[in-house]
Amino acid sequence: MRRTVTAVLSAALLAGGLAVTVAPAAQAGVIICKPAELRQQAAQLDRKAEELKHLGEREAAAKAHQQANALRNKAKACEDADGRAS
């Protein structure tokens, strides 16, 4: 009896683990990249950074500029990847 319960629990845990890992893997197949939206978000962050700079929040402004640059780099990477895929 004890072995049966252990086997059933093991099978249930294994099946549950497979169900949890299969769904994200299936979703990871398609990557949607929208460079125009990324550039728009970067511009918004740049405006926010300028506002923060005028308010004297230099560290926050620098962080916002870094985030904007990261978004621009991501947009460029997306465009480059689209160019290679075509």
C-alpha positions in Angstrom: 0.0 0.0 0.0 2.8 2.4 0.9 4.6 1.8 -2.4 1.4 2.4 -4.3 0.8 5.8 -2.6 4.4 6.8 -3.2 4.2 5.8 -6.9 0.9 7.7 -7.4 2.3 10.8 -5.7 5.5 10.7 -7.7 3.5 10.3 -10.9 1.3 13.2 -10.0 4.3 15.5 -9.1 6.0 14.6 -12.4 2.9 15.3 -14.5 2.4 18.6 -12.7 6.0 19.6 -13.3 5.7 18.8 -16.9 2.5 20.8 -17.3 4.1 23.8 -15.6 7.2 23.7 -17.8 5.6 23.0 -21.2 3.4 26.0 -21.3 6.1 28.7 -21.0 8.3 26.8 -23.5 5.5 26.9 -26.0 5.0 30.6 -25.5 8.7 31.3 -25.9 8.6 30.3 -29.5 7.3 33.7 -30.8 9.0 37.0 -30.0 7.1 40.1 -31.0 9.3 43.2 -31.4 8.0 46.7 -32.0 10.9 49.1 -32.5 8.6 52.1 -33.0 7.0 51.6 -29.6 10.4 51.0 -28.0 11.7 54.3 -29.4 8.6 56.1 -28.3 9.1 54.8 -24.7 12.8 55.9 -24.9 11.7 59.4 -25.9 9.3 59.6 -23.0 12.0 58.5 -20.6 14.3 61.2 -22.0 11.7 63.8 -21.4 11.3 62.5 -17.9 15.0 62.6 -17.4 15.2 66.2 -18.4 12.4 67.0 -16.0 14.2 65.3 -13.2 17.5 67.0 -14.1 15.8 70.5 -13.8 14.4 69.4 -10.5 17.9 68.6 -9.2 17.4 64.8 -9.2 20.6 64.0 -11.1 20.8 60.4 -10.1 17.2 59.7 -11.1 17.8 61.6 -14.3 20.9 59.5 -15.1 19.0 56.3 -14.4 16.1 57.4 -16.8 18.7 58.2 -19.5 20.3 54.7 -19.1 16.9 53.1 -19.4 16.1 55.1 -22.5 19.4 54.1 -24.0 18.7 50.5 -23.2 15.3 50.7 -25.0 17.0 52.3 -28.1 19.6 49.5 -28.1 16.8 46.9 -27.9 14.9 48.6 -30.8 18.1 48.5 -32.9 18.7 44.9 -32.0 15.1 44.1 -33.0 15.5 45.9 -36.3 18.8 44.1 -37.0 17.2 40.7 -36.2 14.3 41.5 -38.5 16.8 42.4 -41.2 18.6 39.1 -40.8 15.4 37.1 -40.7 14.1 38.5 -44.0 
